[in-house]
């Protein structure tokens, strides 16, 4: 028996936009495979390349910028063939190759059809609107569960039947994906048996999980650690580290309850920054201004519990001074305790209880070791670590690849 491989999982623990892509990008260089296990083109991950240009990814894993990494789009993902080919050309425009050697797509992944997107757009102009990205995610998922969906494999083996449900451009796009199609479950398990290291990249975030999120304001896939096993076809025994990413300046795109939401327009303007900035609080997929709030520890506690988080990464700590001279942190919910309830209804009825910490004025975006941080910034990190009883091993102090303090 050789050395068994391992899986590191990176998950967003809030409402999305936590900055997962940048940690996946950092960790990718020490892994052999980066795999997406859930979601579709409704996700948006931004990777800042070494030359400071941005790579906006939606379905292609964030390891694509690393030449030695094999990227996998797992069976738990939902594929829009036309959008995926467009993404390939955007990536190739940045001089990054996309070939069957560095990208493999599960033959069992479900296809988003033109009719799914039409259905999504139609719903979004009614009172049943869910603030979706009009990507057809709910519709393809409904077909998947009513067993009337089409997998990549089925489409490839019957392109004539596919033409009846789509159009020529769509069929041509599916045909172009054939060279990438593979039994990714066998591939990834063989690699693990050979001792290879896999990085599983989560899309969306904990509060959007279909089972554990603020239903019905959720996505249609499993965004929690359980989705890694089902969305890639690997056993739990391989999962080694589960890294949870949280963002100091909490945000959300779309509807749903937001217990610590900020309504003061002046403060919101300060917190969001500019739309032109790489870390401005506007959606990667939609460009919408994000709702903002104070850090919500009861919500993060629930996410840590459900996912078995072993390490935390916290981003946008450089933006904390935007809150002013006091940092409000929600440490419990009135009459509920320090673990948030789950449903949208229960969250809607929840009242946050805050503790205040002093802020700092120093620019920390050029600091690369913990000891050089201002005393109040160190205390802020220690406070969160103590309350969440989970080690913080990465502190993001800016959007670029090197703007991170490593603690282990």
Secondary structure, 3 states (H helix, E strand, C coil): CCCCCEEEEEEECCCCCCCHHHHHHHHHCCCCEEEECCECCCCCEEEECCCCCEEEECCCCHHHHCCCCEEEECCCEEECHHHHHHHHHHHHCCCCCCCCCCEEEECCCEECCHHHHHHHHHHHCCCCCCCCCCCCHHHHHHHHHCCCCCEHHHHHHCHHHHHHHCCHHHHHHHHHHHHHEECHHHHHHHHHHCCCEEEEECCCCHHHCCCCCCCCCCCCCCCCCHHHHHHHCCCHHHEEEEEEEEECCEEECCCCCCCCECCCHHHHHHHHCCCCCCCCCECCCCCCECEEECEEHHHHHHHHHHHCCCEEEEECHHHHHHHCCEEEEEEEECCCECCCCCCHHHHHCCCEEEEEEECCCCCCCCCCCHHHCCHHHHHHHHHHHHHHCCCEEEEECCCCCCCEEECC
